[in-house]
Amino acid sequence: MQHMTAGKIAEAVGGRILLGDPETPIIDICTDSRLPKGGELYVPILGERVDGHRFIEGALKKGAVATFTSQHDAVEELPESVRSEELTNTVWIRVDDTRGALQMLGKYCRSCLEIPFVGVTGSVGKTSTRTMIATALAAGFHTFQTAGNANSQVGVPITLSRITDDYEAAVIELGMSEPGEMARIGAIAGLNVAVMTNIGISHIEQLGSQANILREKLHITDGLADDGWMILNGDDAYLCPEHNHNEDGVSVEKIPELAACVEKYKTLYYGLKSHNDYRAEDIRVKEGKTLFTLHCAKGQYPVVLPVIGLHHVQNALAALACADVLGMPLEDAAAALIHFGGVAHRQEWITFPAMGITVIDDSYNASPDSMRAAITALQMAQTQGRKVAVLADMFELGEETLRHHYGVGQALGSSDADLLLTVGPLSVEIARGAAGKNPNLQIVSVEDRFQAAQWLEENYRQGDLILFKGSNGMKLFEIVEKWKSASL
């Protein structure tokens, strides 16, 4: 945060200072009482299991200089410790709802910035696409991007508070896991460009259908400027139904909410198919890089990515479309993409010279769409040794869980993988689907990551290219981290 005081924050959120000096400077926001280093505003969040108000005193003792509270109405109600020498100079700001106040503060911080904002949402690939866009824009703008996965109704306002006025553009990630969440964060983000990567089945348990997921994600436009842009994946059946079918080959009807947004905002499509405004042709892999030619209204531009996978090509197309609408020369944006560094545990390529193997660590999370993208990346890769897929359970898929696992197995069985190691009870369906497509494929199934680690350590071969992919809760990343530690 910059140029912020406790008094200015209280005014921005409609709060009231119960105790402390309103001129106290605030340098950051935290919601974890263990993390203050000095000068922060602590925001106690009321969660399903824990109320952050319990940890206010601990946060202040760690160095936070101010706190929101919705549980105290007067100085007399504050804990006795505020009268101690240790806490006597802290500021207590009374608000009706701490989470709501945080969101109001985020919206205020956004209103202080006159730079273009790009927002990214979608079921799969938000973080990689966000990073790709920021990489392209960095060739022309001093660009801020969301740190980690701070894309929630708590993370987004904190992200907005950390954007200083020396930045020239911002790329922020917006996620949702429950109804109403995107409406809240979309309204405060104040976007100029809204990017939607795809409509998959993540969180379908909470929302019921892909059409409902699309309706929720369209709320990214709730804060979109009237002259703003929508940039949509034109290869996605739900975002561009007139040109696509769903994974079962069934036509998808355009929902009225999407049609209204397309009519209201300037809309561009990116993808691999011919109808897209930004499309890739002549895609090929060479020496561990993906090369393609961008075709758009302004001409043709060569692009080289330091990663492999068709989904990375699509992410790059989204990035180039953003750069174009923000006025950057496309040749500069395209050239910048060679510097894309990837994201930890998201298709991160790691070599282990002592073991003689290469790993594609895509263990951060998984859905049917991202599983298929990872399998495609494995197939596109060039290697002299075996291609090994370590695939674990996928969560939050609702009633169709087993069918989706079986479908992923069919995709793996149709690829050129040499060996499949499944991890977890649900992934047995992946094994069944793969065996049905390729009876000659070597398949091993284990119960958990511990058994997977043991099997791999006993059976890997020099030259292997090993893909790790599964829901975050399966913790396949622990296998990779153990190998990293051993190689130090």
Protein Blocks (a to p, Z undefined) as FASTA:
>chain_A
ZZiafklmmmmnopacfbdcfklccfbdcfbfklpgghpacdddddfkbcfklmmmmmmm
nopabdcdfkbfbfklpcfklmpmklmmpccdddfblklmmmmmmmmmmmmpccddddde
djehklmmmmmmmmmmmmmpccdddehjlfbfklmmmmmmmpcfkbcbdcdddddfbehk
lmmmmmmnopabdcdfbdcfehklmnopaklmmmmmmmmmmmgcfkbccdddfkbfklmm
mlcccfkopacdddfklmmmmmmpccddedjbfkbmbdcehiaceehiacdddddfkbcc
ddddfbecjklmmmmmmmmmmmmmnopafklmmmmmmmpgbjehiapacddfknopacdd
fkkbccfklmmmmmmmmmmpccfbdcdddddddehkljmlmmmmmmmmmmmmmmmcfbdc
dedjklmmmmmmmmmmmmmbccdddfblmlmmmmmmmmgcehiacdddddfklommmmmm
mmmmmmZZ
